[in-house]
């Protein structure tokens, strides 16, 4: 990565993190509600799917209501756990309910890592992905840890990659590199952008 690209990405991350943290509780709830309504009407979810999701923090789109709904509809829903020994890697595990989630060292709720609840990346049919910024080509800017960059290289080519974002997180261009993997779709409170049609 060139120094210029790194500086641009760092500046954009800082700006978007600040904007997210300034959101009111009402703005967060409204965004969650609008995105919830959009996701549950996707034709993709008319059949039972294996879905990788996440738990939203620090102004990210909160997904627990959505996760619980998808589980109630008999989809398989798995959440990420930061790998204890492999830096920058995540594993995904299913969970019974919110009471089974335990906060990690960063304060992020994670499922318990029972071996029979492990879902490997190749099994995912849908991934719901948090982000800091996105552009009209589906390029995504994450938090900078590279967790999702590594994960996306392991999923099936048929897995539908859906970013969940606030409207203000749209930018004209996300500074990207050749190895960055764009998303297939992005859903915001007011928009559903499809970059690669997979269903």
ZAMAR-134012 format. One record per residue (C-alpha): residue number from 0; residue in three letters; chain; x, y, z. Coordinates in Angstrom, 1 decimal. Each point is the difference from the previous one (the first is absolute). Layout:
# residues N
+-----+-----+-------+--------+--------+--------+
|   n | res | chain |     px |     py |     pz |
+-----+-----+-------+--------+--------+--------+
| NUM | ALA |     A |      X |      Y |      Z |
...
+-----+-----+-------+--------+--------+--------+
***
This chain:
# residues 199
+-----+-----+-------+--------+--------+--------+
|   n | res | chain |     px |     py |     pz |
+-----+-----+-------+--------+--------+--------+
|   0 | UNK |     A |    0.0 |    0.0 |    0.0 |
|   1 | UNK |     A |    1.4 |    3.4 |   -0.9 |
|   2 | UNK |     A |    0.4 |    2.6 |    2.7 |
|   3 | UNK |     A |   -2.5 |    2.3 |   -1.7 |
|   4 | UNK |     A |   -2.7 |   -2.7 |    0.0 |
|   5 | UNK |     A |    0.8 |   -0.8 |    3.7 |
|   6 | UNK |     A |   -0.3 |    3.6 |    1.0 |
|   7 | UNK |     A |   -3.3 |    0.4 |   -1.9 |
|   8 | UNK |     A |   -1.5 |   -3.1 |    1.6 |
|   9 | UNK |     A |    1.2 |    1.0 |    3.5 |
|  10 | UNK |     A |   -1.6 |    3.4 |   -0.4 |
|  11 | UNK |     A |   -3.3 |   -1.4 |   -1.3 |
|  12 | UNK |     A |   -0.1 |   -2.6 |    2.9 |
|  13 | UNK |     A |    0.5 |    2.8 |    2.6 |
|  14 | UNK |     A |   -2.7 |    2.1 |   -1.6 |
|  15 | UNK |     A |   -2.5 |   -2.8 |   -0.2 |
|  16 | UNK |     A |    0.7 |   -1.3 |    3.5 |
|  17 | UNK |     A |   -0.6 |    3.5 |    1.4 |
|  18 | UNK |     A |   -3.3 |    0.3 |   -1.9 |
|  19 | UNK |     A |   -1.2 |   -3.4 |    1.2 |
|  20 | UNK |     A |    0.7 |    0.8 |    3.6 |
|  21 | UNK |     A |   -2.0 |    3.2 |   -0.3 |
|  22 | UNK |     A |   -3.2 |   -1.8 |   -1.0 |
|  23 | UNK |     A |   -2.9 |    0.3 |    2.5 |
|  24 | UNK |     A |   -1.7 |   -3.1 |    1.4 |
|  25 | UNK |     A |   -3.1 |    0.9 |   -2.0 |
|  26 | UNK |     A |    2.1 |    0.2 |   -3.3 |
|  27 | UNK |     A |    1.5 |   -3.3 |    0.7 |
|  28 | UNK |     A |   -3.4 |   -1.7 |    0.8 |
|  29 | UNK |     A |   -1.5 |    1.6 |   -3.1 |
|  30 | UNK |     A |    2.8 |   -1.3 |   -2.2 |
|  31 | UNK |     A |   -0.2 |   -3.4 |    1.5 |
|  32 | UNK |     A |   -3.7 |   -0.1 |   -0.6 |
|  33 | UNK |     A |    0.1 |    1.1 |   -3.7 |
|  34 | UNK |     A |    2.8 |   -2.4 |   -0.8 |
|  35 | UNK |     A |   -1.7 |   -2.9 |    1.8 |
|  36 | UNK |     A |   -3.1 |    0.5 |   -2.2 |
|  37 | UNK |     A |    2.1 |    0.0 |   -3.2 |
|  38 | UNK |     A |    2.0 |   -3.1 |    0.9 |
|  39 | UNK |     A |   -2.9 |   -2.2 |    1.1 |
|  40 | UNK |     A |   -1.8 |    0.6 |   -3.4 |
|  41 | UNK |     A |    3.0 |   -1.2 |   -2.1 |
|  42 | UNK |     A |   -1.1 |   -2.8 |   -2.3 |
|  43 | UNK |     A |    3.3 |   -1.7 |    0.9 |
|  44 | UNK |     A |   -1.3 |   -0.7 |    3.5 |
|  45 | UNK |     A |   -3.2 |   -1.8 |   -1.1 |
|  46 | UNK |     A |    1.9 |   -3.2 |    0.4 |
|  47 | UNK |     A |    2.0 |   -1.0 |    3.1 |
|  48 | UNK |     A |    3.6 |    1.2 |   -0.3 |
|  49 | UNK |     A |    3.2 |   -0.2 |    1.9 |
|  50 | UNK |     A |    0.8 |    3.6 |    0.9 |
|  51 | UNK |     A |    3.0 |    1.7 |    1.5 |
|  52 | UNK |     A |   -0.9 |    3.1 |    1.9 |
|  53 | UNK |     A |    1.5 |    2.2 |    2.8 |
|  54 | UNK |     A |   -0.8 |    2.1 |    3.1 |
|  55 | UNK |     A |    0.0 |    3.7 |   -0.7 |
|  56 | UNK |     A |    1.9 |    2.3 |    2.4 |
|  57 | UNK |     A |    1.1 |    3.7 |    0.1 |
|  58 | UNK |     A |   -2.6 |    1.2 |   -2.5 |
|  59 | UNK |     A |    0.1 |   -3.0 |   -2.3 |
|  60 | UNK |     A |   -3.4 |   -1.2 |   -1.2 |
|  61 | UNK |     A |   -1.3 |   -2.1 |    2.9 |
|  62 | UNK |     A |   -0.9 |   -3.4 |   -1.3 |
|  63 | UNK |     A |   -1.2 |   -1.9 |    3.1 |
|  64 | UNK |     A |   -3.7 |    0.5 |   -0.9 |
|  65 | UNK |     A |    0.7 |   -1.2 |   -3.5 |
|  66 | UNK |     A |    2.1 |   -2.9 |    1.2 |
|  67 | UNK |     A |   -2.8 |   -1.1 |    2.4 |
|  68 | UNK |     A |   -2.6 |    0.2 |   -2.8 |
|  69 | UNK |     A |    2.1 |   -2.0 |   -2.4 |
|  70 | UNK |     A |    0.5 |   -2.7 |    2.6 |
|  71 | UNK |     A |   -3.7 |   -0.1 |    0.7 |
|  72 | UNK |     A |   -0.6 |   -0.6 |   -3.7 |
|  73 | UNK |     A |    2.3 |   -3.0 |    0.3 |
|  74 | UNK |     A |    3.0 |    1.5 |   -1.8 |
|  75 | UNK |     A |    3.4 |   -1.1 |    1.4 |
|  76 | UNK |     A |    1.6 |    3.2 |    1.4 |
|  77 | UNK |     A |    3.6 |    0.1 |    1.1 |
|  78 | UNK |     A |    2.0 |    2.8 |    1.6 |
|  79 | UNK |     A |    3.7 |    0.7 |   -0.1 |
|  80 | UNK |     A |    2.5 |   -0.8 |    2.7 |
|  81 | UNK |     A |    3.5 |    1.4 |   -0.2 |
|  82 | UNK |     A |    2.5 |   -2.9 |   -0.3 |
|  83 | UNK |     A |    1.9 |   -0.4 |    3.2 |
|  84 | UNK |     A |    3.4 |   -0.7 |   -1.6 |
|  85 | UNK |     A |   -0.1 |    0.9 |   -3.7 |
|  86 | UNK |     A |    0.2 |    3.8 |   -0.4 |
|  87 | UNK |     A |   -2.6 |    1.7 |   -2.2 |
|  88 | UNK |     A |   -2.1 |   -3.2 |   -0.3 |
|  89 | UNK |     A |   -3.6 |   -0.6 |    1.0 |
|  90 | UNK |     A |   -2.0 |   -3.2 |    0.5 |
|  91 | UNK |     A |   -3.8 |   -0.1 |   -0.1 |
|  92 | UNK |     A |   -2.2 |   -1.9 |    2.5 |
|  93 | UNK |     A |   -3.8 |   -0.4 |    0.3 |
|  94 | UNK |     A |   -1.6 |    0.8 |    3.4 |
|  95 | UNK |     A |   -3.2 |   -0.8 |    1.8 |
|  96 | UNK |     A |   -1.0 |    3.5 |    1.1 |
|  97 | UNK |     A |    1.4 |    3.4 |    1.1 |
|  98 | UNK |     A |    0.6 |   -1.3 |    3.5 |
|  99 | UNK |     A |    2.7 |   -2.4 |   -1.4 |
| 100 | UNK |     A |    2.1 |    2.9 |   -1.3 |
| 101 | UNK |     A |    3.1 |    1.0 |    2.0 |
| 102 | UNK |     A |    2.0 |    3.2 |   -0.5 |
| 103 | UNK |     A |    3.5 |   -0.4 |   -1.3 |
| 104 | UNK |     A |    3.0 |    2.2 |    1.0 |
| 105 | UNK |     A |   -1.3 |    2.8 |   -2.3 |
| 106 | UNK |     A |   -3.5 |   -0.1 |    1.5 |
| 107 | UNK |     A |   -1.5 |   -1.7 |   -3.0 |
| 108 | UNK |     A |   -2.6 |   -2.7 |    0.8 |
| 109 | UNK |     A |    1.1 |   -3.4 |   -1.4 |
| 110 | UNK |     A |   -1.6 |   -3.5 |    0.0 |
| 111 | UNK |     A |    1.6 |   -2.7 |    2.1 |
| 112 | UNK |     A |    2.3 |   -2.1 |   -2.1 |
| 113 | UNK |     A |   -1.5 |   -3.4 |    0.1 |
| 114 | UNK |     A |    1.5 |   -2.2 |   -2.8 |
| 115 | UNK |     A |   -3.4 |   -1.2 |   -1.2 |
| 116 | UNK |     A |   -1.2 |    3.6 |   -0.5 |
| 117 | UNK |     A |    2.9 |    1.0 |   -2.3 |
| 118 | UNK |     A |   -1.0 |    1.1 |   -3.5 |
| 119 | UNK |     A |    2.9 |    0.1 |   -2.5 |
| 120 | UNK |     A |    0.1 |    2.9 |   -2.5 |
| 121 | UNK |     A |   -0.7 |   -2.3 |   -3.0 |
| 122 | UNK |     A |   -3.4 |   -0.8 |    1.4 |
| 123 | UNK |     A |   -1.3 |    3.5 |    0.0 |
| 124 | UNK |     A |   -2.7 |    0.9 |   -2.5 |
| 125 | UNK |     A |   -0.4 |    3.6 |    1.3 |
| 126 | UNK |     A |    2.3 |    2.3 |    1.8 |
| 127 | UNK |     A |   -1.2 |    3.1 |    1.8 |
| 128 | UNK |     A |    3.0 |    2.3 |    0.3 |
| 129 | UNK |     A |    0.6 |    3.2 |    2.0 |
| 130 | UNK |     A |    2.0 |    2.9 |   -1.6 |
| 131 | UNK |     A |    1.2 |    3.5 |    0.5 |
| 132 | UNK |     A |   -0.4 |    1.3 |   -3.5 |
| 133 | UNK |     A |   -1.1 |   -1.2 |   -3.5 |
| 134 | UNK |     A |   -0.1 |    1.3 |   -3.5 |
| 135 | UNK |     A |   -2.1 |   -0.4 |   -3.2 |
| 136 | UNK |     A |    2.2 |   -3.0 |   -1.1 |
| 137 | UNK |     A |   -0.7 |   -1.9 |    3.2 |
| 138 | UNK |     A |    3.5 |    0.6 |    1.4 |
| 139 | UNK |     A |    0.0 |   -0.3 |    3.8 |
| 140 | UNK |     A |    2.2 |    1.7 |    2.6 |
| 141 | UNK |     A |    0.2 |   -2.0 |    3.2 |
| 142 | UNK |     A |    1.5 |    0.7 |    3.4 |
| 143 | UNK |     A |    3.5 |   -0.8 |   -1.2 |
| 144 | UNK |     A |    0.6 |   -3.3 |    1.7 |
| 145 | UNK |     A |   -0.3 |   -2.0 |   -3.2 |
| 146 | UNK |     A |   -2.4 |   -2.6 |    1.6 |
| 147 | UNK |     A |   -2.6 |    0.2 |   -2.8 |
| 148 | UNK |     A |    2.6 |    0.2 |   -2.8 |
| 149 | UNK |     A |    1.4 |   -3.3 |    1.2 |
| 150 | UNK |     A |   -3.5 |   -1.5 |    0.5 |
| 151 | UNK |     A |   -1.3 |    1.0 |   -3.5 |
| 152 | UNK |     A |    2.8 |   -2.0 |   -1.6 |
| 153 | UNK |     A |   -1.3 |   -3.2 |    1.6 |
| 154 | UNK |     A |   -3.7 |    0.2 |   -0.8 |
| 155 | UNK |     A |   -1.7 |   -1.6 |   -3.0 |
| 156 | UNK |     A |   -0.2 |    2.0 |   -3.2 |
| 157 | UNK |     A |   -3.8 |   -0.4 |    0.3 |
| 158 | UNK |     A |   -0.2 |    1.5 |    3.5 |
| 159 | UNK |     A |   -1.9 |    3.3 |   -0.1 |
| 160 | UNK |     A |    2.0 |    2.8 |    1.7 |
| 161 | UNK |     A |   -2.3 |    2.7 |    1.4 |
| 162 | UNK |     A |    1.3 |    3.1 |    1.7 |
| 163 | UNK |     A |   -2.2 |    1.7 |    2.6 |
| 164 | UNK |     A |    0.6 |    3.8 |    0.3 |
| 165 | UNK |     A |   -1.3 |    3.4 |    0.9 |
| 166 | UNK |     A |   -0.8 |    2.2 |   -3.0 |
| 167 | UNK |     A |    2.7 |    2.5 |    1.0 |
| 168 | UNK |     A |    2.7 |   -2.7 |   -0.4 |
| 169 | UNK |     A |   -0.3 |    0.3 |   -3.8 |
| 170 | UNK |     A |    3.0 |    1.8 |   -1.6 |
| 171 | UNK |     A |    0.9 |    0.7 |   -3.6 |
| 172 | UNK |     A |    3.0 |   -2.4 |    0.1 |
| 173 | UNK |     A |    1.5 |   -2.3 |    2.6 |
| 174 | UNK |     A |    3.8 |    0.0 |   -0.4 |
| 175 | UNK |     A |    0.6 |   -3.7 |   -0.9 |
| 176 | UNK |     A |    2.6 |   -2.4 |   -1.0 |
| 177 | UNK |     A |    0.0 |   -2.9 |   -2.6 |
| 178 | UNK |     A |   -0.5 |   -2.6 |    2.8 |
| 179 | UNK |     A |   -3.1 |    1.7 |    1.5 |
| 180 | UNK |     A |   -3.2 |   -2.0 |   -0.6 |
| 181 | UNK |     A |   -3.1 |    2.1 |   -0.8 |
| 182 | UNK |     A |   -3.4 |   -0.9 |    1.5 |
| 183 | UNK |     A |   -2.9 |   -1.4 |   -2.1 |
| 184 | UNK |     A |   -2.6 |    2.2 |    1.7 |
| 185 | UNK |     A |   -0.3 |    2.8 |    2.5 |
| 186 | UNK |     A |   -3.1 |    0.8 |    2.0 |
| 187 | UNK |     A |   -0.5 |    3.3 |    1.7 |
| 188 | UNK |     A |   -3.1 |    1.5 |    1.7 |
| 189 | UNK |     A |   -1.1 |    1.5 |   -3.4 |
| 190 | UNK |     A |    1.8 |   -2.0 |   -2.7 |
| 191 | UNK |     A |    0.7 |   -3.5 |   -1.2 |
| 192 | UNK |     A |    2.9 |    0.0 |   -2.4 |
| 193 | UNK |     A |    0.7 |   -3.1 |   -2.0 |
| 194 | UNK |     A |    3.5 |   -0.1 |   -1.6 |
| 195 | UNK |     A |    0.1 |   -3.8 |   -0.9 |
| 196 | UNK |     A |   -3.3 |   -1.8 |   -0.5 |
| 197 | UNK |     A |    0.3 |   -3.5 |    1.5 |
| 198 | UNK |     A |   -3.7 |   -1.0 |    0.4 |
+-----+-----+-------+--------+--------+--------+
***
